[in-house]
Amino acid sequence: AVAIPPQQLELAKARGATHTSHRREMTAGDIQTALSDIQFDQLVLETAGTPQTVSLAIEIAGPRAQLARVGAVPRALTQT
């Protein structure tokens, strides 16, 4: 789980998240490094719905990650 409010990270842990990261304290690279031990066994759920969080989810996902977006993809999202 990647979030800013500590209570969201605590809730994610209580619901079964194995890794949590505070977004203001870690860069995307830091998060990816923290997830390196499970890079081939990831389920990334993006639920915030902003272009920034969708891009972050794609960036931190490992090479065989399953990535799911809950809700609609933001119109402002562009992928290259």
N, CA, C and O atoms as a CHARMM CRD file, in Angstrom:
* protein
*
  320
    1    1 ALA  N      0.84400  -1.17900   0.00000 PROA 1      0.00000
    2    1 ALA  CA     0.00000   0.00000   0.00000 PROA 1      0.00000
    3    1 ALA  C      0.88300   1.23400   0.00000 PROA 1      0.00000
    4    1 ALA  O      1.88800   1.29600   0.70900 PROA 1      0.00000
    5    2 VAL  N      0.50200   2.20200  -0.79300 PROA 2      0.00000
    6    2 VAL  CA     1.18200   3.49100  -0.82600 PROA 2      0.00000
    7    2 VAL  C      0.13500   4.53700  -0.49100 PROA 2      0.00000
    8    2 VAL  O     -0.89400   4.63200  -1.16000 PROA 2      0.00000
    9    3 ALA  N      0.39500   5.31100   0.53100 PROA 3      0.00000
   10    3 ALA  CA    -0.55300   6.33600   0.95200 PROA 3      0.00000
   11    3 ALA  C      0.19100   7.42700   1.69600 PROA 3      0.00000
   12    3 ALA  O      1.38800   7.31400   1.96000 PROA 3      0.00000
   13    4 ILE  N     -0.52800   8.48200   2.02900 PROA 4      0.00000
   14    4 ILE  CA     0.04800   9.55500   2.83800 PROA 4      0.00000
   15    4 ILE  C     -0.47000   9.48500   4.27200 PROA 4      0.00000
   16    4 ILE  O      0.34100   9.48100   5.19800 PROA 4      0.00000
   17    5 PRO  N     -1.78900   9.42800   4.49900 PROA 5      0.00000
   18    5 PRO  CA    -2.25600   9.35300   5.88900 PROA 5      0.00000
   19    5 PRO  C     -1.83500   8.04100   6.56300 PROA 5      0.00000
   20    5 PRO  O     -2.09800   6.96700   6.02100 PROA 5      0.00000
   21    6 PRO  N     -1.19100   8.10400   7.72300 PROA 6      0.00000
   22    6 PRO  CA    -0.75500   6.88900   8.42400 PROA 6      0.00000
   23    6 PRO  C     -1.90200   5.91500   8.70300 PROA 6      0.00000
   24    6 PRO  O     -1.69700   4.70100   8.67900 PROA 6      0.00000
   25    7 GLN  N     -3.09000   6.42500   8.96500 PROA 7      0.00000
   26    7 GLN  CA    -4.21500   5.54000   9.26000 PROA 7      0.00000
   27    7 GLN  C     -4.59000   4.69300   8.03900 PROA 7      0.00000
   28    7 GLN  O     -5.08400   3.57800   8.20100 PROA 7      0.00000
   29    8 GLN  N     -4.36600   5.19800   6.82600 PROA 8      0.00000
   30    8 GLN  CA    -4.62900   4.39200   5.63500 PROA 8      0.00000
   31    8 GLN  C     -3.62000   3.24900   5.52300 PROA 8      0.00000
   32    8 GLN  O     -3.96700   2.14000   5.11500 PROA 8      0.00000
   33    9 LEU  N     -2.37400   3.53000   5.88800 PROA 9      0.00000
   34    9 LEU  CA    -1.35900   2.47900   5.85900 PROA 9      0.00000
   35    9 LEU  C     -1.64100   1.42000   6.91700 PROA 9      0.00000
   36    9 LEU  O     -1.46800   0.22800   6.66700 PROA 9      0.00000
   37   10 GLU  N     -2.07400   1.85200   8.09400 PROA 10     0.00000
   38   10 GLU  CA    -2.42700   0.90800   9.15900 PROA 10     0.00000
   39   10 GLU  C     -3.60800   0.03400   8.73900 PROA 10     0.00000
   40   10 GLU  O     -3.61100  -1.17200   8.98700 PROA 10     0.00000
   41   11 LEU  N     -4.60400   0.64000   8.10500 PROA 11     0.00000
   42   11 LEU  CA    -5.76700  -0.11200   7.63100 PROA 11     0.00000
   43   11 LEU  C     -5.35100  -1.11600   6.55500 PROA 11     0.00000
   44   11 LEU  O     -5.82800  -2.25100   6.53900 PROA 11     0.00000
   45   12 ALA  N     -4.47200  -0.69600   5.67100 PROA 12     0.00000
   46   12 ALA  CA    -3.99500  -1.60900   4.62600 PROA 12     0.00000
   47   12 ALA  C     -3.30500  -2.82100   5.24000 PROA 12     0.00000
   48   12 ALA  O     -3.52600  -3.95000   4.80200 PROA 12     0.00000
   49   13 LYS  N     -2.47100  -2.59400   6.25100 PROA 13     0.00000
   50   13 LYS  CA    -1.80700  -3.71300   6.93400 PROA 13     0.00000
   51   13 LYS  C     -2.83100  -4.63700   7.58300 PROA 13     0.00000
   52   13 LYS  O     -2.72100  -5.86000   7.50000 PROA 13     0.00000
   53   14 ALA  N     -3.83000  -4.03500   8.23200 PROA 14     0.00000
   54   14 ALA  CA    -4.86400  -4.82700   8.89700 PROA 14     0.00000
   55   14 ALA  C     -5.66400  -5.65900   7.89200 PROA 14     0.00000
   56   14 ALA  O     -6.18800  -6.71900   8.23300 PROA 14     0.00000
   57   15 ARG  N     -5.75300  -5.17400   6.66000 PROA 15     0.00000
   58   15 ARG  CA    -6.51100  -5.87000   5.61400 PROA 15     0.00000
   59   15 ARG  C     -5.64900  -6.82500   4.79000 PROA 15     0.00000
   60   15 ARG  O     -6.13500  -7.44800   3.84700 PROA 15     0.00000
   61   16 GLY  N     -4.35500  -6.93800   5.15200 PROA 16     0.00000
   62   16 GLY  CA    -3.52500  -7.93700   4.49700 PROA 16     0.00000
   63   16 GLY  C     -2.39400  -7.43200   3.62300 PROA 16     0.00000
   64   16 GLY  O     -1.68900  -8.24200   3.02100 PROA 16     0.00000
   65   17 ALA  N     -2.19300  -6.12100   3.53000 PROA 17     0.00000
   66   17 ALA  CA    -1.07200  -5.61300   2.73300 PROA 17     0.00000
   67   17 ALA  C      0.23900  -6.08700   3.35200 PROA 17     0.00000
   68   17 ALA  O      0.42900  -5.99100   4.56500 PROA 17     0.00000
   69   18 THR  N      1.12900  -6.59200   2.52800 PROA 18     0.00000
   70   18 THR  CA     2.41000  -7.08500   3.03700 PROA 18     0.00000
   71   18 THR  C      3.47700  -6.00300   3.04400 PROA 18     0.00000
   72   18 THR  O      4.46500  -6.11600   3.76900 PROA 18     0.00000
   73   19 HSD  N      3.29400  -4.95600   2.24900 PROA 19     0.00000
   74   19 HSD  CA     4.25500  -3.85900   2.17200 PROA 19     0.00000
   75   19 HSD  C      3.48500  -2.53800   2.18200 PROA 19     0.00000
   76   19 HSD  O      2.47500  -2.39900   1.49200 PROA 19     0.00000
   77   20 THR  N      3.95900  -1.58300   2.95500 PROA 20     0.00000
   78   20 THR  CA     3.35200  -0.25400   2.96400 PROA 20     0.00000
   79   20 THR  C      4.44700   0.79200   2.82100 PROA 20     0.00000
   80   20 THR  O      5.56500   0.61400   3.30300 PROA 20     0.00000
   81   21 SER  N      4.10200   1.89000   2.14600 PROA 21     0.00000
   82   21 SER  CA     5.05200   2.98100   1.92600 PROA 21     0.00000
   83   21 SER  C      4.34000   4.31100   2.08600 PROA 21     0.00000
   84   21 SER  O      3.24400   4.50700   1.56000 PROA 21     0.00000
   85   22 HSD  N      4.96600   5.22200   2.81500 PROA 22     0.00000
   86   22 HSD  CA     4.43800   6.57600   2.97100 PROA 22     0.00000
   87   22 HSD  C      4.91500   7.38500   1.77200 PROA 22     0.00000
   88   22 HSD  O      6.11900   7.56000   1.58600 PROA 22     0.00000
   89   23 ARG  N      3.99900   7.87300   0.96800 PROA 23     0.00000
   90   23 ARG  CA     4.33800   8.50700  -0.31500 PROA 23     0.00000
   91   23 ARG  C      5.22100   9.74400  -0.16000 PROA 23     0.00000
   92   23 ARG  O      6.07800   9.98600  -1.01000 PROA 23     0.00000
   93   24 ARG  N      5.04300  10.51500   0.87400 PROA 24     0.00000
   94   24 ARG  CA     5.85900  11.72600   1.04200 PROA 24     0.00000
   95   24 ARG  C      7.26800  11.42100   1.53100 PROA 24     0.00000
   96   24 ARG  O      8.15500  12.26900   1.44000 PROA 24     0.00000
   97   25 GLU  N      7.47600  10.22200   2.04700 PROA 25     0.00000
   98   25 GLU  CA     8.78800   9.85100   2.57800 PROA 25     0.00000
   99   25 GLU  C      9.60200   9.01000   1.60900 PROA 25     0.00000
  100   25 GLU  O     10.79300   8.79100   1.83000 PROA 25     0.00000
  101   26 MET  N      8.97400   8.53500   0.53800 PROA 26     0.00000
  102   26 MET  CA     9.66700   7.64000  -0.39600 PROA 26     0.00000
  103   26 MET  C      9.40400   8.05600  -1.84000 PROA 26     0.00000
  104   26 MET  O      8.28700   8.43400  -2.19300 PROA 26     0.00000
  105   27 THR  N     10.44000   7.98400  -2.66800 PROA 27     0.00000
  106   27 THR  CA    10.26800   8.21400  -4.09800 PROA 27     0.00000
  107   27 THR  C      9.75500   6.92600  -4.74500 PROA 27     0.00000
  108   27 THR  O      9.71100   5.87200  -4.11000 PROA 27     0.00000
  109   28 ALA  N      9.37200   7.03000  -6.00000 PROA 28     0.00000
  110   28 ALA  CA     8.93800   5.82700  -6.71600 PROA 28     0.00000
  111   28 ALA  C     10.06300   4.79500  -6.75100 PROA 28     0.00000
  112   28 ALA  O      9.81300   3.59800  -6.61400 PROA 28     0.00000
  113   29 GLY  N     11.28900   5.25100  -6.93300 PROA 29     0.00000
  114   29 GLY  CA    12.43400   4.33800  -6.93400 PROA 29     0.00000
  115   29 GLY  C     12.62900   3.65600  -5.60000 PROA 29     0.00000
  116   29 GLY  O     12.94800   2.46900  -5.54200 PROA 29     0.00000
  117   30 ASP  N     12.43400   4.41800  -4.50400 PROA 30     0.00000
  118   30 ASP  CA    12.53900   3.83400  -3.16400 PROA 30     0.00000
  119   30 ASP  C     11.48600   2.74300  -2.96200 PROA 30     0.00000
  120   30 ASP  O     11.76800   1.68200  -2.40400 PROA 30     0.00000
  121   31 ILE  N     10.27800   3.02300  -3.42500 PROA 31     0.00000
  122   31 ILE  CA     9.18400   2.05700  -3.27300 PROA 31     0.00000
  123   31 ILE  C      9.48100   0.80000  -4.08800 PROA 31     0.00000
  124   31 ILE  O      9.28300  -0.31800  -3.61300 PROA 31     0.00000
  125   32 GLN  N      9.95700   0.99300  -5.31200 PROA 32     0.00000
  126   32 GLN  CA    10.28900  -0.14900  -6.16000 PROA 32     0.00000
  127   32 GLN  C     11.38500  -1.00000  -5.52000 PROA 32     0.00000
  128   32 GLN  O     11.32000  -2.22800  -5.55900 PROA 32     0.00000
  129   33 THR  N     12.38300  -0.35600  -4.93700 PROA 33     0.00000
  130   33 THR  CA    13.45300  -1.08300  -4.25200 PROA 33     0.00000
  131   33 THR  C     12.90100  -1.85900  -3.06100 PROA 33     0.00000
  132   33 THR  O     13.28300  -3.00700  -2.83000 PROA 33     0.00000
  133   34 ALA  N     11.99500  -1.22500  -2.30200 PROA 34     0.00000
  134   34 ALA  CA    11.39900  -1.88900  -1.14000 PROA 34     0.00000
  135   34 ALA  C     10.58300  -3.11400  -1.54800 PROA 34     0.00000
  136   34 ALA  O     10.40500  -4.04100  -0.75800 PROA 34     0.00000
  137   35 LEU  N     10.09200  -3.11200  -2.77600 PROA 35     0.00000
  138   35 LEU  CA     9.28300  -4.22900  -3.27100 PROA 35     0.00000
  139   35 LEU  C     10.09600  -5.26700  -4.03900 PROA 35     0.00000
  140   35 LEU  O      9.53100  -6.22700  -4.56300 PROA 35     0.00000
  141   36 SER  N     11.40400  -5.08600  -4.11200 PROA 36     0.00000
  142   36 SER  CA    12.22700  -5.95600  -4.95700 PROA 36     0.00000
  143   36 SER  C     12.16500  -7.43000  -4.55700 PROA 36     0.00000
  144   36 SER  O     12.33100  -8.30800  -5.40400 PROA 36     0.00000
  145   37 ASP  N     11.92900  -7.70600  -3.28200 PROA 37     0.00000
  146   37 ASP  CA    11.86000  -9.10800  -2.85200 PROA 37     0.00000
  147   37 ASP  C     10.61200  -9.81800  -3.36000 PROA 37     0.00000
  148   37 ASP  O     10.54600 -11.04700  -3.34400 PROA 37     0.00000
  149   38 ILE  N      9.62500  -9.05300  -3.80900 PROA 38     0.00000
  150   38 ILE  CA     8.40300  -9.66200  -4.34700 PROA 38     0.00000
  151   38 ILE  C      8.12300  -9.17400  -5.76900 PROA 38     0.00000
  152   38 ILE  O      6.97100  -9.16900  -6.20200 PROA 38     0.00000
  153   39 GLN  N      9.15800  -8.76500  -6.49400 PROA 39     0.00000
  154   39 GLN  CA     8.94300  -8.16700  -7.81100 PROA 39     0.00000
  155   39 GLN  C      8.24300  -9.09400  -8.80400 PROA 39     0.00000
  156   39 GLN  O      7.64800  -8.61600  -9.76900 PROA 39     0.00000
  157   40 PHE  N      8.30200 -10.40100  -8.58800 PROA 40     0.00000
  158   40 PHE  CA     7.64100 -11.32300  -9.50100 PROA 40     0.00000
  159   40 PHE  C      6.32200 -11.85100  -8.93700 PROA 40     0.00000
  160   40 PHE  O      5.71000 -12.74000  -9.53100 PROA 40     0.00000
  161   41 ASP  N      5.88800 -11.32900  -7.82700 PROA 41     0.00000
  162   41 ASP  CA     4.65700 -11.79300  -7.18400 PROA 41     0.00000
  163   41 ASP  C      3.92500 -10.59600  -6.58600 PROA 41     0.00000
  164   41 ASP  O      3.79900 -10.48400  -5.36700 PROA 41     0.00000
  165   42 GLN  N      3.44400  -9.70300  -7.44900 PROA 42     0.00000
  166   42 GLN  CA     2.79400  -8.48400  -6.97300 PROA 42     0.00000
  167   42 GLN  C      1.38000  -8.35600  -7.52200 PROA 42     0.00000
  168   42 GLN  O      1.09800  -8.71600  -8.66500 PROA 42     0.00000
  169   43 LEU  N      0.51300  -7.83900  -6.68300 PROA 43     0.00000
  170   43 LEU  CA    -0.79800  -7.38100  -7.10200 PROA 43     0.00000
  171   43 LEU  C     -0.85600  -5.91600  -6.70800 PROA 43     0.00000
  172   43 LEU  O     -0.84200  -5.58700  -5.52200 PROA 43     0.00000
  173   44 VAL  N     -0.92000  -5.03800  -7.69500 PROA 44     0.00000
  174   44 VAL  CA    -0.95300  -3.59800  -7.44900 PROA 44     0.00000
  175   44 VAL  C     -2.35900  -3.11400  -7.77600 PROA 44     0.00000
  176   44 VAL  O     -2.81000  -3.23200  -8.91500 PROA 44     0.00000
  177   45 LEU  N     -3.04700  -2.57200  -6.78400 PROA 45     0.00000
  178   45 LEU  CA    -4.38800  -2.01600  -6.97200 PROA 45     0.00000
  179   45 LEU  C     -4.29100  -0.50400  -6.88400 PROA 45     0.00000
  180   45 LEU  O     -3.84500   0.03000  -5.86800 PROA 45     0.00000
  181   46 GLU  N     -4.70100   0.19200  -7.93200 PROA 46     0.00000
  182   46 GLU  CA    -4.67900   1.65100  -7.93100 PROA 46     0.00000
  183   46 GLU  C     -6.11000   2.11500  -7.71400 PROA 46     0.00000
  184   46 GLU  O     -6.99700   1.79500  -8.50500 PROA 46     0.00000
  185   47 THR  N     -6.33700   2.86900  -6.64200 PROA 47     0.00000
  186   47 THR  CA    -7.70500   3.24400  -6.28800 PROA 47     0.00000
  187   47 THR  C     -7.93500   4.74100  -6.16000 PROA 47     0.00000
  188   47 THR  O     -9.08300   5.16800  -6.03700 PROA 47     0.00000
  189   48 ALA  N     -6.88800   5.54900  -6.18400 PROA 48     0.00000
  190   48 ALA  CA    -7.05800   6.99100  -5.97200 PROA 48     0.00000
  191   48 ALA  C     -7.64300   7.68300  -7.19700 PROA 48     0.00000
  192   48 ALA  O     -8.44500   8.60900  -7.06700 PROA 48     0.00000
  193   49 GLY  N     -7.24900   7.24200  -8.37400 PROA 49     0.00000
  194   49 GLY  CA    -7.85500   7.76800  -9.58600 PROA 49     0.00000
  195   49 GLY  C     -7.27000   9.04600 -10.14100 PROA 49     0.00000
  196   49 GLY  O     -7.92400   9.72200 -10.93500 PROA 49     0.00000
  197   50 THR  N     -6.07100   9.39500  -9.75200 PROA 50     0.00000
  198   50 THR  CA    -5.44300  10.58800 -10.31900 PROA 50     0.00000
  199   50 THR  C     -4.38300  10.16000 -11.32800 PROA 50     0.00000
  200   50 THR  O     -3.84600   9.05700 -11.22200 PROA 50     0.00000
  201   51 PRO  N     -4.07500  11.00700 -12.29900 PROA 51     0.00000
  202   51 PRO  CA    -3.02100  10.64800 -13.25100 PROA 51     0.00000
  203   51 PRO  C     -1.69800  10.31600 -12.55500 PROA 51     0.00000
  204   51 PRO  O     -0.97400   9.42000 -12.98900 PROA 51     0.00000
  205   52 GLN  N     -1.39000  11.03100 -11.48800 PROA 52     0.00000
  206   52 GLN  CA    -0.14000  10.79700 -10.76400 PROA 52     0.00000
  207   52 GLN  C     -0.10700   9.41600 -10.12400 PROA 52     0.00000
  208   52 GLN  O      0.92000   8.73900 -10.16700 PROA 52     0.00000
  209   53 THR  N     -1.21400   8.99100  -9.53200 PROA 53     0.00000
  210   53 THR  CA    -1.21400   7.69500  -8.84900 PROA 53     0.00000
  211   53 THR  C     -1.27000   6.53200  -9.83100 PROA 53     0.00000
  212   53 THR  O     -0.71500   5.46600  -9.56300 PROA 53     0.00000
  213   54 VAL  N     -1.93500   6.72800 -10.96300 PROA 54     0.00000
  214   54 VAL  CA    -1.93400   5.68600 -11.99300 PROA 54     0.00000
  215   54 VAL  C     -0.51300   5.51700 -12.52600 PROA 54     0.00000
  216   54 VAL  O     -0.03300   4.39400 -12.68000 PROA 54     0.00000
  217   55 SER  N      0.15400   6.63000 -12.80600 PROA 55     0.00000
  218   55 SER  CA     1.53900   6.57000 -13.28900 PROA 55     0.00000
  219   55 SER  C      2.45700   5.93200 -12.25700 PROA 55     0.00000
  220   55 SER  O      3.33300   5.14200 -12.61000 PROA 55     0.00000
  221   56 LEU  N      2.26300   6.26800 -10.97200 PROA 56     0.00000
  222   56 LEU  CA     3.07400   5.68300  -9.90700 PROA 56     0.00000
  223   56 LEU  C      2.86800   4.17200  -9.84100 PROA 56     0.00000
  224   56 LEU  O      3.83200   3.42000  -9.70200 PROA 56     0.00000
  225   57 ALA  N      1.62900   3.72900  -9.94000 PROA 57     0.00000
  226   57 ALA  CA     1.34000   2.29000  -9.88500 PROA 57     0.00000
  227   57 ALA  C      2.05700   1.55400 -11.01100 PROA 57     0.00000
  228   57 ALA  O      2.61400   0.47700 -10.80000 PROA 57     0.00000
  229   58 ILE  N      2.04200   2.13600 -12.20500 PROA 58     0.00000
  230   58 ILE  CA     2.72400   1.51700 -13.34300 PROA 58     0.00000
  231   58 ILE  C      4.22700   1.50000 -13.10800 PROA 58     0.00000
  232   58 ILE  O      4.89700   0.51000 -13.39900 PROA 58     0.00000
  233   59 GLU  N      4.75200   2.60200 -12.58100 PROA 59     0.00000
  234   59 GLU  CA     6.19700   2.72100 -12.37500 PROA 59     0.00000
  235   59 GLU  C      6.73000   1.74700 -11.32600 PROA 59     0.00000
  236   59 GLU  O      7.81900   1.19800 -11.49400 PROA 59     0.00000
  237   60 ILE  N      5.97700   1.52400 -10.24600 PROA 60     0.00000
  238   60 ILE  CA     6.49700   0.68100  -9.16400 PROA 60     0.00000
  239   60 ILE  C      6.21300  -0.80200  -9.36900 PROA 60     0.00000
  240   60 ILE  O      6.78100  -1.64200  -8.67200 PROA 60     0.00000
  241   61 ALA  N      5.34100  -1.13100 -10.31800 PROA 61     0.00000
  242   61 ALA  CA     4.98900  -2.53400 -10.54400 PROA 61     0.00000
  243   61 ALA  C      6.18500  -3.31600 -11.07000 PROA 61     0.00000
  244   61 ALA  O      6.93200  -2.83900 -11.92500 PROA 61     0.00000
  245   62 GLY  N      6.35100  -4.51600 -10.54700 PROA 62     0.00000
  246   62 GLY  CA     7.42900  -5.39700 -10.98500 PROA 62     0.00000
  247   62 GLY  C      7.15500  -5.94900 -12.37400 PROA 62     0.00000
  248   62 GLY  O      6.08100  -5.72300 -12.93100 PROA 62     0.00000
  249   63 PRO  N      8.12600  -6.67600 -12.94400 PROA 63     0.00000
  250   63 PRO  CA     8.01100  -7.16400 -14.31700 PROA 63     0.00000
  251   63 PRO  C      6.86600  -8.14900 -14.56000 PROA 63     0.00000
  252   63 PRO  O      6.40500  -8.27600 -15.69400 PROA 63     0.00000
  253   64 ARG  N      6.40700  -8.83700 -13.54300 PROA 64     0.00000
  254   64 ARG  CA     5.28500  -9.77400 -13.71500 PROA 64     0.00000
  255   64 ARG  C      4.11100  -9.41200 -12.81400 PROA 64     0.00000
  256   64 ARG  O      3.29100 -10.26700 -12.48000 PROA 64     0.00000
  257   65 ALA  N      4.03500  -8.16300 -12.42800 PROA 65     0.00000
  258   65 ALA  CA     2.97300  -7.71600 -11.52500 PROA 65     0.00000
  259   65 ALA  C      1.61400  -7.75400 -12.21000 PROA 65     0.00000
  260   65 ALA  O      1.49800  -7.57800 -13.42300 PROA 65     0.00000
  261   66 GLN  N      0.60600  -7.98600 -11.40600 PROA 66     0.00000
  262   66 GLN  CA    -0.76800  -7.81000 -11.85100 PROA 66     0.00000
  263   66 GLN  C     -1.16400  -6.41400 -11.39100 PROA 66     0.00000
  264   66 GLN  O     -1.04500  -6.09600 -10.20800 PROA 66     0.00000
  265   67 LEU  N     -1.62900  -5.58800 -12.30300 PROA 67     0.00000
  266   67 LEU  CA    -1.98100  -4.20900 -11.99300 PROA 67     0.00000
  267   67 LEU  C     -3.44700  -4.00300 -12.31900 PROA 67     0.00000
  268   67 LEU  O     -3.88000  -4.23900 -13.44700 PROA 67     0.00000
  269   68 ALA  N     -4.20800  -3.56500 -11.33200 PROA 68     0.00000
  270   68 ALA  CA    -5.63300  -3.33300 -11.54100 PROA 68     0.00000
  271   68 ALA  C     -5.98100  -1.91400 -11.13700 PROA 68     0.00000
  272   68 ALA  O     -5.51500  -1.41100 -10.11400 PROA 68     0.00000
  273   69 ARG  N     -6.79400  -1.28300 -11.94000 PROA 69     0.00000
  274   69 ARG  CA    -7.28100   0.06000 -11.66200 PROA 69     0.00000
  275   69 ARG  C     -8.73000  -0.07800 -11.23800 PROA 69     0.00000
  276   69 ARG  O     -9.54300  -0.62700 -11.98100 PROA 69     0.00000
  277   70 VAL  N     -9.06200   0.41200 -10.05900 PROA 70     0.00000
  278   70 VAL  CA   -10.43300   0.36300  -9.56300 PROA 70     0.00000
  279   70 VAL  C    -11.09700   1.67900  -9.94400 PROA 70     0.00000
  280   70 VAL  O    -10.74200   2.73400  -9.41900 PROA 70     0.00000
  281   71 GLY  N    -12.05900   1.61700 -10.85600 PROA 71     0.00000
  282   71 GLY  CA   -12.70000   2.82800 -11.35600 PROA 71     0.00000
  283   71 GLY  C    -12.19200   3.15700 -12.75300 PROA 71     0.00000
  284   71 GLY  O    -11.50200   2.35600 -13.38300 PROA 71     0.00000
  285   72 ALA  N    -12.54200   4.33800 -13.22200 PROA 72     0.00000
  286   72 ALA  CA   -12.16900   4.76100 -14.57100 PROA 72     0.00000
  287   72 ALA  C    -10.75800   5.32500 -14.60300 PROA 72     0.00000
  288   72 ALA  O    -10.28700   5.90600 -13.62500 PROA 72     0.00000
  289   73 VAL  N    -10.09200   5.15100 -15.72700 PROA 73     0.00000
  290   73 VAL  CA    -8.76900   5.75000 -15.90800 PROA 73     0.00000
  291   73 VAL  C     -8.96600   7.24100 -16.16000 PROA 73     0.00000
  292   73 VAL  O     -9.81300   7.61900 -16.97000 PROA 73     0.00000
  293   74 PRO  N     -8.20200   8.09200 -15.48300 PROA 74     0.00000
  294   74 PRO  CA    -8.34900   9.54200 -15.66900 PROA 74     0.00000
  295   74 PRO  C     -8.09900   9.95200 -17.11500 PROA 74     0.00000
  296   74 PRO  O     -7.22900   9.38800 -17.78000 PROA 74     0.00000
  297   75 ARG  N     -8.84900  10.92200 -17.60000 PROA 75     0.00000
  298   75 ARG  CA    -8.68500  11.39600 -18.97500 PROA 75     0.00000
  299   75 ARG  C     -7.31600  12.01400 -19.20800 PROA 75     0.00000
  300   75 ARG  O     -6.78600  11.94600 -20.31600 PROA 75     0.00000
  301   76 ALA  N     -6.74500  12.61000 -18.18100 PROA 76     0.00000
  302   76 ALA  CA    -5.46600  13.30300 -18.32900 PROA 76     0.00000
  303   76 ALA  C     -4.28100  12.34600 -18.40600 PROA 76     0.00000
  304   76 ALA  O     -3.14700  12.79100 -18.58000 PROA 76     0.00000
  305   77 LEU  N     -4.51600  11.06100 -18.28200 PROA 77     0.00000
  306   77 LEU  CA    -3.42000  10.09400 -18.29900 PROA 77     0.00000
  307   77 LEU  C     -2.95400   9.85000 -19.72600 PROA 77     0.00000
  308   77 LEU  O     -3.75400   9.54200 -20.60900 PROA 77     0.00000
  309   78 THR  N     -1.66200   9.99000 -19.93800 PROA 78     0.00000
  310   78 THR  CA    -1.07300   9.64000 -21.22500 PROA 78     0.00000
  311   78 THR  C      0.02400   8.63500 -20.96500 PROA 78     0.00000
  312   78 THR  O      0.81000   8.79100 -20.03000 PROA 78     0.00000
  313   79 GLN  N      0.08200   7.61300 -21.77800 PROA 79     0.00000
  314   79 GLN  CA     1.10100   6.58700 -21.61900 PROA 79     0.00000
  315   79 GLN  C      2.00700   6.58600 -22.82900 PROA 79     0.00000
  316   79 GLN  O      1.56500   6.79000 -23.96000 PROA 79     0.00000
  317   80 THR  N      3.28400   6.35200 -22.57100 PROA 80     0.00000
  318   80 THR  CA     4.23700   6.27300 -23.68000 PROA 80     0.00000
  319   80 THR  C      4.86900   4.90800 -23.69500 PROA 80     0.00000
  320   80 THR  O      5.70600   4.62500 -24.55200 PROA 80     0.00000
